[in-house]
Amino acid sequence: MAIGRRAGAYICGVDAAMDVIGGKWKVLILWELSLRPYRFGELRRALAGITEKVLAAHLRELEADGIVHRQEYDEVPPRVEYSLTPRGVALNEALEPLAAWGKVNVLGQAPEPAA
């Protein structure tokens, strides 16, 4: 299923992927959600420096792109949890080599041994 918010065709797959994960916070949101489902306030506290407005906007965009699932519970007070969809899990798996590159080439950490 092709998803695209931008008008016109993408140049390549990297262009399309960057449209989905572009921005300062989206990759960090994906990283946190890979650990466990979060409620909005928990996620905001886990991402020091993000504003409520930006987090809400990014979560809406990621949900629209099929990356994040928003689960509403019929409780009082209302409860909403965010988690990754299978597409979001696959995206995180695709980002793992980029994270490994950053650890070695930017942070100067030793590469992890191959499994």
C-alpha positions as CSV (number, residue, x, y, z in Angstrom):
1,M,0.0,0.0,0.0
2,A,1.6,3.2,-1.1
3,I,1.2,6.1,1.2
4,G,2.2,9.7,0.4
5,R,1.4,13.0,1.8
6,R,3.4,15.0,-0.7
7,A,2.0,16.0,-4.0
8,G,3.8,14.6,-7.0
9,A,6.0,11.5,-7.5
10,Y,8.9,10.6,-5.3
11,I,12.3,10.4,-6.9
12,C,13.3,7.2,-5.1
13,G,12.6,5.0,-2.1
14,V,14.9,7.1,0.1
15,D,12.9,10.2,-0.8
16,A,9.6,8.5,0.1
17,A,11.0,7.1,3.4
18,M,12.4,10.5,4.4
19,D,9.0,12.0,3.8
20,V,7.7,9.6,6.5
21,I,10.5,10.0,9.0
22,G,11.6,13.6,8.3
23,G,11.8,16.0,11.1
24,K,13.7,16.2,14.4
25,W,11.5,14.0,16.5
26,K,9.9,11.3,14.4
27,V,12.8,8.8,14.6
28,L,13.1,9.4,18.3
29,I,9.3,8.7,18.7
30,L,9.8,5.5,16.7
31,W,12.7,4.5,18.9
32,E,10.7,5.0,22.1
33,L,7.7,3.2,20.7
34,S,9.9,0.2,19.8
35,L,10.5,-0.3,23.5
36,R,6.8,-0.5,24.6
37,P,3.4,1.2,24.1
38,Y,3.2,4.7,25.6
39,R,0.5,7.0,26.7
40,F,0.8,10.5,25.4
41,G,2.2,12.1,28.6
42,E,4.6,9.2,29.2
43,L,6.0,9.6,25.6
44,R,6.3,13.4,26.1
45,R,8.3,12.9,29.3
46,A,10.5,10.3,27.6
47,L,11.4,12.8,24.8
48,A,12.9,15.7,26.7
49,G,12.4,18.9,24.9
50,I,9.5,18.0,22.6
51,T,6.5,20.2,22.9
52,E,2.9,18.9,23.2
53,K,1.9,20.5,19.9
54,V,4.8,18.9,18.0
55,L,4.4,15.5,19.6
56,A,0.6,15.5,18.8
57,A,1.3,16.6,15.2
58,H,4.0,13.9,14.6
59,L,1.9,11.2,16.1
60,R,-1.0,12.2,13.8
61,E,1.3,12.1,10.8
62,L,2.8,8.7,11.8
63,E,-0.7,7.3,12.4
64,A,-1.8,8.6,8.9
65,D,1.2,6.9,7.4
66,G,0.3,3.6,9.0
67,I,3.4,3.6,11.3
68,V,1.8,4.2,14.7
69,H,-1.4,2.7,16.1
70,R,-3.5,4.9,18.4
71,Q,-5.6,2.7,20.8
72,E,-8.4,4.5,22.6
73,Y,-9.8,2.8,25.7
74,D,-13.4,3.5,26.8
75,E,-12.5,4.4,30.4
76,V,-13.0,7.4,32.7
77,P,-10.7,9.2,32.6
78,P,-10.1,8.5,28.9
79,R,-6.9,6.6,28.1
80,V,-5.0,6.5,24.8
81,E,-1.9,4.4,24.0
82,Y,0.4,4.6,21.1
83,S,2.3,1.6,19.7
84,L,4.0,0.6,16.5
85,T,2.2,-1.1,13.7
86,P,3.9,-3.9,11.8
87,R,4.9,-1.3,9.2
88,G,6.4,0.8,12.1
89,V,8.4,-2.3,13.3
90,A,9.7,-2.8,9.8
91,L,10.7,0.8,9.6
92,N,12.6,0.6,12.9
93,E,14.4,-2.5,11.6
94,A,15.3,-0.6,8.4
95,L,16.7,2.2,10.6
96,E,19.0,-0.1,12.7
97,P,21.9,0.0,10.2
98,L,21.7,3.8,10.3
99,A,21.8,3.7,14.1
100,A,24.9,1.4,14.0
101,W,26.6,3.8,11.6
102,G,25.9,6.7,13.9
103,K,27.3,4.9,16.9
104,V,30.6,4.1,15.1
105,N,31.1,7.2,12.9
106,V,29.6,10.0,15.0
107,L,29.7,8.8,18.6
108,G,33.0,6.9,18.2
109,Q,31.7,3.7,19.8
110,A,33.1,0.3,18.9
111,P,31.0,-1.6,16.3
112,E,28.8,-4.3,17.8
113,P,30.0,-7.9,17.0
114,A,28.0,-9.7,14.4
115,A,25.5,-12.2,15.7
